[in-house]
């Protein structure tokens, strides 16, 4: 069974900021990241996601046409695995697995994922400016 966790984050064209959900995260939500403007290809989105993950020291484990699995290791005992699903207009980040015996992910999950989420639209925009 796939456990899914996330925080609601919306990055809109009108306001280029993050809005984090208040209170504890519910582990059946997804974190949605909307782009300032749609990408011209899924390859652009994939590159932006991988760049954002690399900027925050996540390791890409697996990649398909529409998703990227990544792991972040805060230390030898604390790690988090997510899946980033995407199309040309948005990405969604979901919790897959994490360290420890607790069924809920590590409490710092929100910060780790928010850092990546806020970078994806910015990196996509940079890619669009440089290569379009």
N, C-alpha and C positions, 0 to 999 in steps of 0.2 A: 504494500500500500504506500502510495506517495503522500508524504505529509507536505502540506503547502503552507507557507507563512509569508506575510509581507506587510507592508505599511502602505497606506494610500498616499501616493505622491502624484501631483499633477503639475506638469510643466506646460504652461500655455503660451500661445503666441503673444497674448496681451501683456502678461507679466512673466518675465523670465526668472522666476524664483521657485523655490520649493515650498510646498505646504505639507507638513507632516501631520498625520492623524494624531489627535490627542489621546492620551491614555495608553494602556498596554495594547500591543499589537494582537490582533486575532490571527490565529495560525491557519485560517482558511481563506484569507484574503490574498490578493495579488497586488503588487506594487506596479502601477501603470506609469509609464513615462511617455508623454506626448511630445512630438517634435515641433519645433518652431515652424518648419515647412517640410512637406513630405520629401523623402529621399527619391532619387531617380532610379535607384536599384537597391535590392536587398544586400548586395555586396557592399555598398556604401554604409549601410546600417551595421552590417557585420564588422566592418573595419572600425567604425566609431565605437561599438561596444567593446571590441578587443582592446582598443587604445585606452578606453576608460578603465577597463579591468586592469590593464598593465600599469596605468598611472597609480593605482592603489594596491599594487602587489598581489593581485588575484592571479591564479594559474588556470589557464584554459585547459579543460580536461577532454572535452569532446565538442565537436561542432557539426551541425547539420545545416541545411539550407535556411531553416527558420528558427534555429535555437543554438544557444551556446551554454554548455555546462562549465562552471568554474568553481574553484575552491580557494578559500582564503584561510591561511594559517596564521593566527595571531601569535601563537607560540607552539611548542611541540604537543601540548595537550588541548589547545583550543583551536578548532577549525570549523569552517562553515562551507557547505556546498549549496550552490544556487543554480537555477536554470533561467536564462534570459531568452524569452521567446519574442520574436519580432516580425514586423512586416515593414512596409515603407512609410507608415504613418505613426507607428508607436512601438514601444517595447514593453514587456511585462516581466517582472522579476519575481521568482517564487523560490521559497525555501525547499530544499531537497533533503538535506541531512546536516547534522552537526555533531560536535563532540559532546561527551558526557552521557549520563543515563537519563537525563531529564527529557521528557517528550517534547518540551518547548525548546526553541533554539536559544543559544547564548544571548543574554540581555543586550550585549553590544551590537547585535544583529542590525538594529535600526540604523545605527551610525555607519557601520561598514557598508550597508547597502545604499543608504542615502548618499554617501560620498560617490559611489559609482553612478547612481541614478542621475545626479545633477550634472555629471560630466558627459553623459551620452548625447544629449541634444547639442551641447556646445561643441563636442568633437565632430558630430555629424555636420554641423554648420561649417566648421573649419574645412572638412573634407569637401563639402559642396563648393566652398569658395575657391579652394585650391585646384580642384580637378574638374569642375564643370565649365 
